[in-house]
């Protein structure tokens, strides 16, 4: 790493985490400098318009509730709600119609792989967990941050930081991380994952391999037999799901199939 730009650490391999053992021992930092990724500047420049579109949606349709995830992190206290527009390249076509400005803005940033609206209820904690892969960096854009650090904050590795309205907070999702709000008001963020341009030629591979791993995790958490498979069988299944997604992802994006 340098102070001026992001560089991929020497010897760092792209990994895909899955249970029962989820650990990361790579060289990527906990947090990143915003200036390393100028391609995300349009999100900062339009943060108020993004916020207003989300709040207008709530005014018309009611508060955002529910979780657009098949394997969400554990939560205590109240609720954590999300709306996906994209997840590792899978497009949530109906949701994109509800937030056309956000869809248009994020479509202009070619290396974005995930777009999610995230709403954290007052007095809620997202328990420590690991993300899917070090092949993406996660960015949080503050939209409605009612209280500063440390009332509302996140911990990545051994570092703790808070959010600010209109500012990006970027971190490595395969590091162990957690979030809390001790505020009396709801916190709104835009979450985007993106593949850093230094490994941009592997973007499709990263998306499809992650989707393959997520498919395995979905079955692992719901079918007891999957918890007893030996490692070679797990590897075979994840590879098979990866091959499936190589063919399924472009079809899903093009003909507007609902996410599986």
C-alpha positions as a printed NumPy array, in Angstrom:
array([[  0.   ,   0.   ,   0.   ],
       [  1.082,   3.608,  -0.549],
       [ -0.36 ,   6.879,   0.643],
       [ -1.425,   7.8  ,  -2.895],
       [ -2.98 ,   4.696,  -4.431],
       [ -4.178,   1.2  ,  -3.708],
       [ -1.904,  -1.7  ,  -4.595],
       [ -2.711,  -5.385,  -4.326],
       [ -0.498,  -6.951,  -1.634],
       [  2.218,  -9.251,  -2.913],
       [  1.253, -12.869,  -2.391],
       [ -2.396, -12.073,  -1.566],
       [ -4.678, -14.75 ,  -3.017],
       [ -8.403, -14.277,  -3.619],
       [-10.319, -16.327,  -1.059],
       [-13.976, -17.253,  -0.595],
       [-15.126, -17.821,   2.988],
       [-17.742, -20.374,   3.963],
       [-18.742, -22.207,   7.155],
       [-17.913, -23.978,   9.32 ],
       [-14.467, -22.306,   9.298],
       [-14.478, -18.608,   8.424],
       [-11.134, -16.908,   8.955],
       [ -8.975, -14.461,   7.016],
       [ -5.187, -14.222,   7.337],
       [ -4.385, -12.039,   4.346],
       [ -2.569,  -8.73 ,   4.069],
       [ -5.385,  -6.325,   3.187],
       [ -6.011,  -3.477,   5.657],
       [ -9.109,  -3.041,   7.79 ],
       [-10.03 ,   0.322,   6.227],
       [ -9.102,   2.201,   3.038],
       [ -8.436,   5.803,   2.046],
       [-11.224,   7.299,  -0.081],
       [ -8.762,   8.908,  -2.488],
       [ -7.571,   5.471,  -3.633],
       [-10.891,   4.893,  -5.425],
       [-11.99 ,   8.046,  -7.274],
       [-14.447,   6.025,  -9.383],
       [-16.829,   6.141,  -6.394],
       [-16.857,   9.944,  -6.264],
       [-20.213,  10.159,  -8.151],
       [-21.862,   8.534,  -5.144],
       [-20.511,  11.201,  -2.805],
       [-21.418,  13.956,  -5.255],
       [-25.033,  12.732,  -5.422],
       [-25.519,  11.499,  -1.867],
       [-28.347,  13.906,  -1.08 ],
       [-30.284,  12.871,  -4.2  ],
       [-29.787,   9.189,  -3.265],
       [-30.986,   9.908,   0.266],
       [-34.012,  11.842,  -0.953],
       [-35.049,   9.049,  -3.326],
       [-34.967,   6.532,  -0.469],
       [-36.855,   8.778,   1.943],
       [-39.458,   9.564,  -0.738],
       [-39.931,   5.825,  -1.233],
       [-40.571,   5.406,   2.486],
       [-42.977,   8.336,   2.553],
       [-45.014,   6.741,  -0.234],
       [-44.771,   3.05 ,   0.729],
       [-43.937,   2.987,   4.432],
       [-40.761,   2.252,   6.337],
       [-38.24 ,  -0.121,   4.791],
       [-38.405,  -3.475,   6.573],
       [-37.212,  -6.999,   5.874],
       [-33.933,  -8.461,   4.701],
       [-32.84 ,  -9.039,   1.08 ],
       [-30.343, -11.72 ,   2.072],
       [-30.421, -15.484,   2.239],
       [-27.699, -15.645,   4.909],
       [-27.812, -12.434,   6.965],
       [-25.562, -11.814,   9.941],
       [-27.052, -12.33 ,  13.401],
       [-28.711,  -9.263,  14.926],
       [-29.673,  -8.379,  18.498],
       [-31.933,  -5.609,  19.766],
       [-34.269,  -4.409,  17.032],
       [-34.076,  -4.809,  13.251],
       [-31.638,  -4.5  ,  10.377],
       [-33.391,  -4.048,   7.013],
       [-31.989,  -4.075,   3.49 ],
       [-33.093,  -3.687,  -0.118],
       [-30.797,  -5.114,  -2.799],
       [-30.47 ,  -3.62 ,  -6.25 ],
       [-27.508,  -5.847,  -7.109],
       [-25.684,  -8.693,  -5.371],
       [-22.444,  -9.955,  -6.922],
       [-23.754,  -9.047, -10.345],
       [-27.261, -10.461,  -9.849],
       [-29.755,  -7.693, -10.636],
       [-32.887,  -7.249,  -8.515],
       [-34.922,  -5.849, -11.375],
       [-38.07 ,  -4.96 ,  -9.414],
       [-36.077,  -3.064,  -6.802],
       [-34.132,  -1.202,  -9.475],
       [-37.44 ,   0.127, -10.828],
       [-38.264,   1.493,  -7.374],
       [-34.974,   3.429,  -7.161],
       [-34.197,   4.526, -10.737],
       [-31.756,   7.292,  -9.808],
       [-29.692,   4.976,  -7.633],
       [-29.716,   2.279, -10.318],
       [-28.602,   4.783, -12.962],
       [-25.779,   6.174, -10.823],
       [-24.379,   2.799,  -9.822],
       [-24.665,   1.384, -13.344],
       [-22.18 ,   4.054, -14.434],
       [-19.498,   2.585, -12.131],
       [-18.376,  -0.534, -13.973],
       [-16.546,  -2.258, -11.119],
       [-19.481,  -2.211,  -8.678],
       [-20.782,  -5.702,  -7.909],
       [-23.279,  -5.109,  -5.069],
       [-25.716,  -2.264,  -4.341],
       [-27.78 ,  -2.386,  -1.146],
       [-29.845,   0.094,   0.855],
       [-29.242,  -0.581,   4.551],
       [-31.415,   0.668,   7.413],
       [-30.458,  -0.028,  11.025],
       [-33.143,   0.424,  13.67 ],
       [-32.4  ,   2.184,  16.956],
       [-30.563,   0.184,  19.617],
       [-29.547,  -2.634,  17.311],
       [-26.301,  -4.595,  17.02 ],
       [-25.099,  -6.603,  14.031],
       [-23.034,  -9.369,  15.575],
       [-19.411, -10.043,  14.525],
       [-19.234, -11.849,  11.197],
       [-17.121, -12.306,   8.074],
       [-17.922, -11.31 ,   4.493],
       [-17.711, -13.465,   1.383],
       [-14.446, -12.652,  -0.374],
       [-11.394, -10.4  ,  -0.352],
       [-11.933,  -9.917,  -4.089],
       [-14.218,  -6.974,  -3.331],
       [-13.968,  -3.92 ,  -1.115],
       [-17.098,  -2.732,   0.657],
       [-18.007,   0.957,   0.771],
       [-20.624,   2.514,   3.035],
       [-22.055,   5.89 ,   2.011],
       [-23.606,   7.769,   4.919],
       [-27.136,   8.937,   4.049],
       [-28.826,   9.517,   7.408],
       [-26.388,   9.194,  10.296],
       [-28.295,  10.599,  13.285],
       [-25.463,  10.345,  15.811],
       [-21.665,  10.368,  15.513],
       [-19.074,   7.83 ,  16.637],
       [-19.129,   6.064,  19.063],
       [-22.951,   6.074,  19.414],
       [-23.217,   4.551,  15.935],
       [-20.109,   2.745,  14.764],
       [-18.517,  -0.347,  13.284],
       [-15.52 ,  -2.434,  14.275],
       [-13.347,  -4.074,  11.619],
       [-10.552,  -6.209,  12.993],
       [ -9.316,  -4.19 ,  15.95 ],
       [-10.254,  -0.739,  14.552],
       [-13.477,   1.181,  15.268],
       [-14.876,   4.006,  13.129],
       [-18.136,   5.857,  12.594],
       [-19.978,   7.261,   9.584],
       [-20.69 ,  10.776,   8.366],
       [-23.429,  11.989,   6.045],
       [-22.168,  12.176,   2.476],
       [-18.885,  10.407,   3.229],
       [-17.623,   6.973,   2.238],
       [-16.241,   4.425,   4.677],
       [-14.417,   1.585,   2.917],
       [-13.273,  -1.673,   4.506],
       [-12.303,  -5.305,   3.908],
       [-15.397,  -7.442,   4.396],
       [-13.526, -10.701,   4.995],
       [-12.109,  -9.175,   8.149],
       [-14.247,  -9.919,  11.21 ],
       [-16.573,  -6.943,  11.624],
       [-19.582,  -5.796,  13.635],
       [-21.901,  -2.779,  13.81 ],
       [-23.925,  -1.119,  16.547],
       [-26.367,   1.72 ,  16.996],
       [-27.132,   3.1  ,  20.43 ],
       [-29.103,   5.92 ,  18.848],
       [-32.835,   6.564,  19.213],
       [-33.13 ,   7.127,  15.445],
       [-32.789,   5.001,  12.301],
       [-29.479,   4.952,  10.444],
       [-29.461,   4.823,   6.612],
       [-26.51 ,   3.769,   4.464],
       [-25.86 ,   2.843,   0.873],
       [-23.683,  -0.272,   0.666],
       [-21.674,  -0.975,  -2.47 ],
       [-19.105,  -3.679,  -3.116],
       [-16.59 ,  -3.146,  -5.888],
       [-13.651,  -4.996,  -7.387],
       [-10.502,  -2.854,  -7.189],
       [ -9.245,  -2.054, -10.673],
       [ -5.874,  -3.745, -10.076],
       [ -7.73 ,  -7.085, -10.217],
       [-10.562,  -5.856, -12.441],
       [ -9.884,  -8.493, -15.091],
       [-11.131, -11.081, -12.56 ],
       [-14.444,  -9.357, -11.777],
       [-16.682, -11.936, -13.448],
       [-14.734, -14.782, -11.831],
       [-15.055, -13.148,  -8.409],
       [-18.81 , -12.672,  -8.808],
       [-19.559, -16.174, -10.059],
       [-17.292, -17.923,  -7.546],
       [-18.845, -15.919,  -4.719],
       [-22.334, -16.784,  -5.942],
       [-21.289, -20.43 ,  -6.06 ],
       [-20.048, -20.216,  -2.496],
       [-23.224, -18.42 ,  -1.382],
       [-25.346, -21.161,  -2.966],
       [-23.465, -23.728,  -0.9  ],
       [-23.872, -21.618,   2.268],
       [-27.622, -21.335,   1.65 ],
       [-27.915, -25.14 ,   1.512],
       [-25.481, -25.647,   4.398],
       [-27.64 , -23.551,   6.72 ],
       [-30.871, -25.311,   5.764],
       [-29.993, -28.965,   5.09 ],
       [-28.32 , -30.781,   7.942],
       [-26.587, -33.29 ,   5.661],
       [-24.395, -30.522,   4.209],
       [-22.746, -30.024,   7.613],
       [-21.245, -33.512,   7.401],
       [-19.709, -33.372,   3.928],
       [-15.91 , -33.832,   3.762],
       [-13.847, -30.957,   2.421],
       [-13.336, -32.521,  -1.022],
       [-17.127, -32.737,  -1.445],
       [-17.548, -29.103,  -0.356],
       [-14.956, -28.017,  -2.902],
       [-16.673, -30.044,  -5.626],
       [-20.086, -28.545,  -4.821],
       [-18.784, -24.969,  -4.732],
       [-17.008, -25.508,  -8.054],
       [-20.175, -26.981,  -9.574],
       [-22.283, -24.036,  -8.38 ],
       [-19.624, -21.655,  -9.746],
       [-19.896, -23.269, -13.204],
       [-23.679, -23.002, -12.986],
       [-23.483, -19.28 , -12.225],
       [-21.128, -18.671, -15.155],
       [-24.065, -19.537, -17.41 ],
       [-26.915, -18.309, -15.198],
       [-25.651, -14.821, -14.312],
       [-25.701, -13.294, -17.822],
       [-29.113, -14.854, -18.459],
       [-30.511, -13.448, -15.205],
       [-29.208,  -9.971, -16.005],
       [-30.495,  -9.97 , -19.576],
       [-33.975, -11.458, -19.399],
       [-34.87 , -10.06 , -15.972],
       [-35.326, -13.263, -14.031],
       [-36.007, -12.829, -10.315],
       [-32.993, -13.675,  -8.133],
       [-32.807, -17.284,  -7.022]])
